[in-house]
Amino acid sequence: MDAFWLLLLLLIPFLLWTSSTFVFYFKKCFYVAWMMGLAVLAIPICILKSGGRDIENMRVIRSLVRHVKYFLGLRFEVSGWEHLQTEGPYVIISNHQSSLDVLGLMEILPDRCTMIAKKELVYAGTVGIVCWLGGIVFINRKKTNDAKSVMGDAAKTMLKDQIRLWVFPEGTRNQKGDLLPFKKGAFHLAVQAQAPIIPIVFSSYGNFYLRKEKQFKSGTITLKILPKIETKGMTTDDVSALSDKSYQAMRSVFTEISGSACQSNGPSGH
């Protein structure tokens, strides 16, 4: 039995050195396992600190997660920090490529900010519990009426508790080298709360993380925080135009900061 474990210990470095497919699965498994382990550590800290579900727990989560990028060989280059120096509630919108987005999110997450996420996430073991403790707002994407109701309640909570919400308006992960058309929920939320929108763009992961090709190399992710878009005075009638304006601004920046990693086979229109 000792010989088996010794062989395994010798085999892992060899495979990490010679097989990109093994590196892909090793990093993916490590990422999930490490995040689950961090969640085990975070749960009692959050409960002791805040007594239960509280947006202030996002500070704990943020501080625990920020080191994970180093294990995966990732770096973040952030520009536009000044645009997050905005008082009061606002809605952050960003593109969504993979679960690795969480690392960029935690890199720049402002105080009193949490996310809107799919309901299924609450069942993701220890990570789901921590998400709940961090005040994440869960929506059922399959039931449009439920989602609209949740967004309406979220707008009221934003104003009452002076919080910020981070939304992925594409609605699902997308690694096609372009942005998917935006769903309207985030923009209804911002208009109902009369809160500004702050767009944030992640550069393409295509030069280091390719799911189909089973590649997960070291890489640098550019994060660009764009100037806020005001919604004061807007009504439901303005939501489509607001969505289009945000989409065009973010798509332009995505192409600019992604360079050669941005493929040309993504959707060409909105």
C-alpha positions in Angstrom: 0.0 0.0 0.0 2.9 2.4 0.8 4.4 1.7 -2.6 1.1 2.7 -4.2 1.0 6.0 -2.5 4.7 6.6 -3.3 4.0 5.8 -7.0 1.0 8.2 -7.0 3.1 11.0 -5.4 5.7 10.5 -8.1 3.2 10.2 -10.9 1.3 13.5 -10.2 4.3 15.8 -10.8 5.1 13.8 -14.0 1.6 14.2 -15.3 1.5 17.9 -14.4 4.6 18.3 -16.4 3.6 16.3 -19.4 -0.2 16.3 -19.8 -2.2 19.4 -20.3 -5.4 17.4 -20.0 -4.3 16.2 -16.5 -3.4 19.8 -15.5 -6.9 20.9 -16.6 -8.7 18.3 -14.4 -6.2 18.6 -11.6 -6.7 22.4 -11.4 -10.5 22.1 -11.7 -10.7 19.5 -9.0 -8.3 21.5 -6.8 -10.4 24.7 -7.3 -13.7 23.1 -6.3 -12.2 21.2 -3.3 -10.3 24.2 -2.0 -13.4 26.5 -2.3 -15.4 23.8 -0.4 -12.7 23.7 2.3 -12.6 27.5 2.6 -16.4 27.5 3.0 -16.0 25.1 5.9 -13.7 27.6 7.5 -15.9 30.6 6.6 -19.2 29.2 8.0 -18.4 29.4 11.7 -16.6 32.7 11.3 -19.6 34.2 9.5 -22.0 32.9 12.2 -19.9 34.1 15.1 -19.3 37.5 13.4 -22.8 38.3 12.2 -25.1 35.8 13.9 -26.4 34.4 10.6 -27.3 35.7 7.1 -25.8 39.2 6.7 -24.2 41.0 3.8 -21.3 42.0 6.1 -20.2 38.3 5.8 -19.0 39.1 2.3 -16.0 40.8 3.9 -15.0 37.4 5.5 -15.6 35.5 2.2 -13.7 38.1 0.2 -10.6 38.0 2.5 -10.6 34.1 2.5 -10.9 33.7 -1.3 -8.4 36.3 -2.5 -5.3 34.1 -2.3 -6.8 31.3 -4.5 -5.7 32.9 -7.8 -2.0 32.2 -6.9 -2.6 28.4 -6.7 -4.2 28.5 -10.2 -1.5 30.7 -11.7 -3.8 33.6 -12.4 -3.2 37.4 -12.1 -5.6 40.2 -12.3 -4.9 43.6 -13.9 -7.6 46.1 -12.8 -8.3 49.5 -14.2 -11.0 52.1 -13.4 -11.0 51.7 -9.6 -12.2 55.3 -9.3 -15.6 54.3 -10.8 -16.3 52.1 -7.7 -15.9 55.1 -5.4 -19.6 55.7 -5.5 -21.7 56.3 -2.4 -24.9 54.4 -1.7 -26.6 51.6 -3.6 -25.7 50.6 -7.2 -26.0 47.6 -9.5 -22.8 46.1 -10.9 -23.1 44.2 -14.2 -20.4 42.0 -15.7 -19.9 39.3 -18.3 -19.9 35.7 -17.2 -17.4 33.1 -18.5 -16.9 30.4 -15.9 -16.8 29.7 -12.2 -13.4 31.4 -12.2 -15.3 34.7 -12.4 -15.7 34.4 -8.6 -12.0 35.1 -8.2 -12.2 38.4 -10.2 -15.3 39.3 -8.4 -13.7 38.9 -5.0 -10.6 40.8 -6.2 -12.7 44.0 -6.5 -15.9 43.4 -4.5 -16.9 46.7 -2.8 -18.2 46.7 0.8 -21.9 46.0 1.3 -22.1 44.3 -2.0 -23.5 40.8 -2.7 -24.7 38.9 -5.8 -27.8 37.7 -7.5 -27.3 34.0 -8.4 -29.2 31.0 -9.7 -31.2 29.2 -7.1 -29.3 25.9 -7.7 -26.2 27.4 -6.1 -27.8 27.2 -2.6 -27.5 23.4 -2.9 -23.8 23.4 -3.7 -22.7 21.9 -0.3 -20.6 24.1 2.0 -20.3 26.8 -0.8 -24.1 27.1 -1.0 -24.3 27.6 2.8 -21.7 30.4 2.7 -23.5 32.0 -0.3 -26.6 32.1 1.8 -24.8 33.5 4.8 -23.3 36.2 2.6 -26.8 37.5 1.7 -26.7 36.3 -1.9 -30.1 36.8 -3.6 -31.2 33.6 -5.3 -33.6 33.5 -8.3 -35.3 30.7 -10.1 -34.4 31.3 -13.7 -37.1 28.9 -15.0 -39.9 30.9 -13.4 -40.0 34.4 -14.9 -42.7 35.7 -12.5 -40.7 34.5 -9.5 -37.5 36.2 -10.9 -39.4 39.5 -11.4 -40.8 39.3 -7.9 -37.3 38.7 -6.4 -35.9 41.6 -8.4 -38.7 43.9 -7.1 -37.9 42.8 -3.5 -34.2 43.2 -4.1 -34.7 46.8 -5.3 -36.5 47.6 -2.0 -33.8 45.9 0.0 -31.1 47.9 -1.8 -32.7 51.2 -0.8 -33.6 50.1 2.7 -30.3 48.6 3.7 -28.1 50.7 1.4 -26.5 47.7 -0.4 -25.0 47.0 -3.8 -25.9 44.0 -6.0 -23.7 42.3 -8.6 -25.6 40.7 -11.5 -24.5 38.7 -14.6 -27.0 40.0 -17.2 -26.0 37.3 -19.8 -27.8 34.9 -17.4 -25.5 31.9 -18.0 -21.8 31.2 -18.5 -20.5 32.0 -21.9 -17.1 31.3 -23.4 -17.8 31.8 -27.1 -15.6 34.9 -27.5 -18.3 37.5 -27.3 -21.1 38.6 -25.0 -24.5 36.9 -25.1 -27.6 39.2 -25.4 -28.5 40.7 -22.0 -31.5 39.7 -20.0 -33.5 42.7 -18.7 -33.6 41.8 -14.9 -30.6 43.8 -13.8 -31.9 46.9 -15.6 -35.4 46.6 -14.2 -33.7 46.3 -10.8 -31.6 49.5 -11.3 -34.5 51.5 -12.6 -36.8 50.4 -9.8 -34.2 51.4 -7.2 -33.2 54.5 -9.3 -29.6 53.3 -8.6 -26.7 53.7 -11.1 -25.3 50.8 -13.1 -21.5 50.2 -13.0 -20.4 47.9 -15.8 -17.4 45.7 -15.3 -15.7 43.7 -18.1 -13.6 40.6 -17.7 -11.2 39.9 -20.6 -11.6 36.6 -22.5 -10.2 33.5 -20.8 -9.5 32.0 -24.2 -5.7 32.4 -24.0 -5.4 30.2 -20.8 -8.7 28.4 -20.1 -10.4 26.4 -22.8 -13.0 24.0 -21.5 -13.5 22.0 -24.7 -9.8 21.6 -25.4 -9.1 20.7 -21.8 -6.5 23.4 -21.3 -6.0 25.4 -18.1 -2.7 27.3 -18.2 -1.4 30.3 -16.1 -2.7 33.6 -17.4 -3.6 37.2 -16.8 -7.2 38.5 -16.6 -7.9 42.1 -17.3 -10.7 43.7 -15.4 -12.0 47.1 -16.6 -14.4 49.0 -14.4 -16.5 51.4 -16.6 -18.0 54.8 -15.6 -21.4 54.5 -14.0 -24.6 54.8 -16.0 -27.3 56.9 -14.2 -30.9 55.7 -14.0 -32.5 58.6 -12.1 -35.7 59.6 -13.8 -35.9 56.5 -15.9 -39.0 54.2 -16.1 -39.8 50.7 -17.3 -40.0 52.2 -20.8 -36.3 53.0 -20.7 -35.1 49.5 -19.7 -34.5 48.2 -23.3 -32.5 51.3 -24.3 -30.5 51.1 -21.0 -29.8 47.4 -21.6 -28.6 48.1 -25.2 -26.4 51.0 -24.1 -24.7 48.9 -21.4 -24.3 45.9 -23.8 -22.7 48.0 -26.5 -20.3 49.7 -24.1 -19.3 46.4 -22.5 -19.0 44.5 -25.8 -16.7 47.2 -27.2 -14.4 47.0 -24.1 -14.5 43.2 -24.1 -13.1 43.2 -27.7 -10.5 45.8 -26.8 -9.1 44.1 -23.7 -9.3 40.5 -25.0 -7.1 41.0 -28.0 -6.2 37.8 -29.8 -8.0 35.7 -27.2 -11.3 37.2 -28.4 -12.5 34.8 -31.1 -14.5 35.9 -34.0 -17.0 33.0 -33.9 -19.3 34.5 -31.2 -22.6 36.1 -31.9 -22.2 39.2 -34.1 -25.3 41.0 -33.1 -27.5 41.9 -30.2 
